[in-house]
Amino acid sequence: MQKDKATNEEKQAEQKAYNEYVKQVTPTHSLPKNMAKAFLLGGVICIIGQGILNYAISLGLDKDTAGSWCSLALVLTSVVLTGCNIYPKLANFGGAGALVPITGFANSVAAPCVEFKKEGQVFGIGCKVFTIAGPVILFGIFTSWLLGLIYWIGKILGFFS
């Protein structure tokens, strides 16, 4: 009986020491600070995008074509920064501010390519390029198809004019 009690006390002491260790090594995060950093980085990305858009329009491109060039420039910049290992540092700083815009999607496509390039062109880059982006593309296309079908049926039934 005494042995069981001593074992329980030892387990409780170990658990208490472990909990203190976990509390000590677990990083603490400030939600307002993280939100401010995400807002700042996302805002900077949007300002750069708006600058590209304004420049393209000033060259005489129509708004749609200028928007396409802006998207291409942001994606290219994101992929180059990912390849140079700069974009992951920005994402680490800005969190969702770096991951939500189109640049975050380009980063999610390019990052597995960089990570698995040592496995070769086909099995490394070719197979891993859609590791993250594949499900996004798949479910995006499926959802747009489903909503299109609902809209088409609704139009036949007279719900949409």
BELPE-V239820 format. One line per field, one symbol per residue. burial: + if it has 16 or more other C-alpha atoms within 10 Angstrom, else -. Layout:
# BELPE-V239820
burial=???
This chain:
# BELPE-V239820
burial=---------------------------------+--+++-++--++--+--+++-++--------++-+++-+++-+++++++---++-++--++++++--+++++++++++++-++------++--+++-++----------------------------
